[in-house]
Amino acid sequence: MEYSKDNKVYKEAEVFIFDEADEDPNYKVHIIGYNHYADFELFRLDGQDNTELNCQGFVKWDGCCNVYIGNRDIMMHFCYIEEMQSIFKAILKVREMIGEYIYQYDVNVTTKR
Protein backbone atom coordinates (compact mmCIF):
# COMPACT_ATOMS: atom_id res chain seq x y z
CA MET A 1 0.00 0.00 0.00
CA GLU A 2 1.42 3.38 -0.91
CA TYR A 3 0.07 6.85 -0.23
CA SER A 4 2.14 8.40 -3.03
CA LYS A 5 4.16 6.65 -5.71
CA ASP A 6 6.48 9.66 -6.17
CA ASN A 7 8.41 9.21 -2.91
CA LYS A 8 11.48 7.05 -2.58
CA VAL A 9 11.81 4.65 0.32
CA TYR A 10 13.64 6.34 3.20
CA LYS A 11 13.76 3.44 5.66
CA GLU A 12 12.21 -0.04 5.87
CA ALA A 13 12.06 -2.46 8.80
CA GLU A 14 10.30 -5.42 10.39
CA VAL A 15 9.83 -5.03 14.13
CA PHE A 16 8.47 -7.58 16.60
CA ILE A 17 6.10 -6.51 19.37
CA PHE A 18 5.85 -8.43 22.64
CA ASP A 19 3.03 -8.51 25.18
CA GLU A 20 4.41 -7.89 28.65
CA ALA A 21 3.97 -11.46 29.91
CA ASP A 22 5.06 -13.36 26.79
CA GLU A 23 8.54 -14.54 25.81
CA ASP A 24 7.68 -14.84 22.13
CA PRO A 25 6.54 -11.93 19.98
CA ASN A 26 2.80 -11.53 19.50
CA TYR A 27 2.94 -9.18 16.52
CA LYS A 28 5.19 -8.27 13.65
CA VAL A 29 4.98 -4.87 12.00
CA HIS A 30 6.40 -4.15 8.57
CA ILE A 31 7.14 -0.44 8.14
CA ILE A 32 8.15 1.40 4.97
CA GLY A 33 9.08 5.01 5.55
CA TYR A 34 9.01 7.66 2.85
CA ASN A 35 9.71 11.39 2.91
CA HIS A 36 6.42 12.56 4.47
CA TYR A 37 4.67 9.37 5.65
CA ALA A 38 5.15 5.69 6.46
CA ASP A 39 3.08 2.66 5.49
CA PHE A 40 2.65 -0.20 7.94
CA GLU A 41 1.24 -3.71 8.07
CA LEU A 42 0.60 -5.32 11.44
CA PHE A 43 0.60 -9.12 11.55
CA ARG A 44 -0.53 -11.28 14.45
CA LEU A 45 1.77 -14.21 15.18
CA ASP A 46 0.43 -17.48 16.53
CA GLY A 47 3.72 -18.99 17.75
CA GLN A 48 3.65 -21.60 14.98
CA ASP A 49 5.21 -19.50 12.19
CA ASN A 50 1.76 -18.50 10.96
CA THR A 51 0.90 -14.86 10.49
CA GLU A 52 -2.40 -13.09 10.01
CA LEU A 53 -2.68 -9.54 8.72
CA ASN A 54 -4.62 -7.66 11.41
CA CYS A 55 -4.47 -4.16 10.03
CA GLN A 56 -2.55 -1.89 7.73
CA GLY A 57 -2.37 1.79 7.10
CA PHE A 58 -0.18 4.84 7.03
CA VAL A 59 0.91 7.64 9.32
CA LYS A 60 1.59 11.08 7.84
CA TRP A 61 4.28 13.55 8.88
CA ASP A 62 1.80 15.36 11.16
CA GLY A 63 0.82 12.17 13.05
CA CYS A 64 -2.59 11.71 11.39
CA CYS A 65 -3.14 8.14 10.33
CA ASN A 66 -5.53 5.86 8.54
CA VAL A 67 -5.87 2.31 9.82
CA TYR A 68 -7.54 -0.32 7.64
CA ILE A 69 -9.00 -3.35 9.42
CA GLY A 70 -9.27 -6.73 7.74
CA ASN A 71 -9.20 -6.82 3.97
CA ARG A 72 -9.45 -3.01 3.86
CA ASP A 73 -13.16 -3.40 4.71
CA ILE A 74 -13.07 -0.78 7.46
CA MET A 75 -10.99 2.39 7.69
CA MET A 76 -10.51 4.43 10.86
CA HIS A 77 -8.85 7.86 10.81
CA PHE A 78 -7.03 9.26 13.83
CA CYS A 79 -5.39 12.66 14.26
CA TYR A 80 -4.19 12.24 17.84
CA ILE A 81 -2.72 9.43 19.92
CA GLU A 82 -5.36 10.18 22.57
CA GLU A 83 -8.10 9.45 20.00
CA MET A 84 -6.61 6.02 19.34
CA GLN A 85 -6.26 5.28 23.05
CA SER A 86 -9.81 6.42 23.73
CA ILE A 87 -11.49 4.36 21.00
CA PHE A 88 -9.55 1.20 21.89
CA LYS A 89 -10.32 1.65 25.60
CA ALA A 90 -14.00 1.96 24.68
CA ILE A 91 -13.83 -1.18 22.52
CA LEU A 92 -12.23 -3.06 25.43
CA LYS A 93 -14.98 -1.86 27.79
CA VAL A 94 -17.66 -3.04 25.37
CA ARG A 95 -15.89 -6.39 25.15
CA GLU A 96 -15.74 -6.71 28.95
CA MET A 97 -19.44 -5.97 29.53
CA ILE A 98 -20.98 -7.65 26.48
CA GLY A 99 -21.30 -11.04 28.18
CA GLU A 100 -24.36 -10.00 30.16
CA TYR A 101 -26.18 -9.47 26.86
CA ILE A 102 -25.42 -12.93 25.44
CA TYR A 103 -27.41 -15.79 26.90
CA GLN A 104 -24.80 -18.53 26.34
CA TYR A 105 -21.67 -16.45 26.96
CA ASP A 106 -18.66 -18.39 28.27
CA VAL A 107 -16.12 -16.09 29.93
CA ASN A 108 -13.62 -19.01 30.15
CA VAL A 109 -13.40 -19.21 26.37
CA THR A 110 -12.98 -15.48 25.83
CA THR A 111 -9.82 -14.91 27.87
CA LYS A 112 -6.24 -15.73 26.91
CA ARG A 113 -4.98 -18.88 28.53
N, C-alpha and C positions, 0 to 999 in steps of 0.2 A: 504494500500500500504506500503510495507516495502522495504528498500534498502538492508538490510541484516538481515537475520533471526537469526543471532548469538548474536545480542546485546539485552540486557535487557532494558526494559523501564526505563528511568531516571526520566522523568517528563511528565505529561499529563495534558492538560487543554482545556477548551472551553472559548474563549474570544470574546466579542462583539465589533464590530467596528461601530462607529457613523460618519455620515457625519456632517460637522460643523453646518449646519442649522437645523438638525433633532433632535427631542427629543427621538425617538425610534431608536434602532440599525438598521443599514442597512445590516450588514454582521455578520456572525458568523464564527469564524475559530476554527477548532479542530486541536490541535497540539499534537503530540506524539514525545517526545525527547528521543534520545538514546545516546550512548556514543560519537559518532562522527558525527551525523546528526540528523535532525528532519523531520518527515513527517508532511504535513499539508493538510487540506481540507478546502476550502473557500466556504461558502454557502451564497447565497443572500437571505435576508428575505423580505417578502412582507407586513409585518405588520398584517397579518392574520394567523399567526402560520404556514405558508407554507414556505418551504425552497427549494432552488434550488442549486445544486452543480455547482458552476461557474468554479472552477479550483482546482487542487490538485497538489501536488508535494513534493519535499524535498529540504532542504538546508543542504549542507555539512559543516563540521567544518571550512573550509576555505572561506565560504560565497558563493561558487558556488551553483547554484540551477537549477533544472529542474522544469518547470511549465507545467502541462498538462491541456489543454483547452477542455471543453466538456467531452465526453465519452472517454477520452484519445486519441482523434483523432489527436490532434496537440500537439507537445511538443516544448517548447522554452527553451533554455539554456542560463543562464546569469552568468557571473563571477563577475560582479561589479554592485553595486547599480546604478551607473550612466548609465549603459547599460539599465537597466530596466526603469529608468526615461526617457531616450532618446527615446526608442521605444514606450512607452506609450504616450509621448508627440506627437510623429509623428502620432500615430494612432488617437489621438484627433484632430490634425490638418487636417488629411484626412477627418475625420468625419465632421468637421466644414465647409470645402470647397466643399464637395461632392454634395451638393444640386444644384449647378449650372450645374451639369452634368446629372441631372435627370429631365426630362421634368415635371412630375407631383409631384414634391417634396413639402411637406408641413412642413415648419419649425415649425409650431404650434404643430404638432403631435410629433416631435422629441425631444422636450425639456421637462424636468421634471416639472410637475405642482405643 
